[in-house]
Amino acid sequence: MQQINNLAAKIDAYRTQIDAAVQRVITSGWVVLGPEVKGFEAGFAKYLGAAHCVSVANGTDAIELALKGLGVQKGDKVATAANAGMYTTTSVLALGGEPIFMDVGLETQVVTLADVKKAVAQGAKFVVVTHLYGLAVPEIREIAEYCAAQAVPLLEDCAQAHGALKHGKRVGTFGNVASFSFYPTKNLGALGDGGAVVTNDAHTAQLVAQLRQYGWSSKYRVELAGARNSRLDEMQAAILAEFLPHLDACNTRRREINDRYRSEIKQTDILHPEASGDASVGHLYVIRCARRDALQQHLRSQQIASDVHYPVPDHQQPVFGDQYASITLPNTERLAAEILTLPCYPEMTDGEVRNVIAAVNGWEA
């Protein structure tokens, strides 16, 4: 079976670097908030062109702590896209906030400036934009300028877009703060969970650094409420530091696979994501098909895995009951019924790519 993402292939490709990282940590005897974490934080901030990187235990903690660092409090309205897997919404709810769900562009599948303006008009005090599937939000600069003018803090969720470029800047450096995930399947993934908050604001960085470790101002002195234990461990930091120099090359390979799918899959019933150059890092290759389920069943019969990212929009999640029954997000809801993710990861061989293309082209719609 051709997998969506083959982590074993990645481990095999970087076995020497992984072994060196693990041995380095074991030899040091320092396993939490040590030199590997500090080194990776500095290296990742430099790569992005940001002033501060504060690593945490996972990408969802990164969103929540970033929002808390921005000042989100109970009852605050926070705007978020409803097609990004519920991660931001979960974080907003954990802080006692109220999500305002934004629709997305049908072609780009990410929020637009118009979506953001509508949410702010509805009372959003904070905005989260998600660079989904590896695509830098096309209007991110305009959204950041608008939010700044309205004094509405902006969080960029970059969990799927490590290294994406727009206007010569890396995503994660346009808003007030950014969150990243280092889940193993991400473009920059660890071999376990991990995340980070990135910002150019020293005060926000300091707050997040305290919030990730009990709210301490100094050891055992708790100054901030609502903190937690959320730390990237030394082992994962060391492994990420080994992977970071290869990120751009891996992103290039993802784009090559994306380009082949776009040019060689000839099914007329399939809509492809638009080519976006360096603005996309090809985290997921997500096609659209009105007969998505039939296509997915065909691919399964051909031993090709596929997935839906994501099948249930946030405002329709069972946890809410009928709380948001009056909300209609036409593009989000249509996309949830049509999207399908094809295998794409840097270690895919050309032969594996050909097999996916042949399987899709062999479908009789």
Secondary structure, DSSP 4 states (H G I P E B T S, - for coil): -B-S--HHHHHHHTHHHHHHHHHHHHHHT--BSSHHHHHHHHHHHHHHT-SEEEEESSHHHHHHHHHHHHT--TT-EEEEESSSTTHHHHHHHHTT-EEEEE---TTT-S--HHHHHHHHHTT-SEEEEE-GGGBPPTTHHHHHHHHHHTT--EEEE-TT-TT-EETTEETTSSSSEEEEE--TTSTT--SS--EEEEES-HHHHHHHHHHTBTTEEETTEE-STT--B---BHHHHHHHHHHGGGHHHHHHHHHHHHHHHHHH---TTEEPPPP-GGGB--S-EEEEETTHHHHHHHHHHTTB--B-S-SS-GGG-GGGTTTTTT---HHHHHHHHHEEEEP--TT--HHHHHHHHHHHHT---
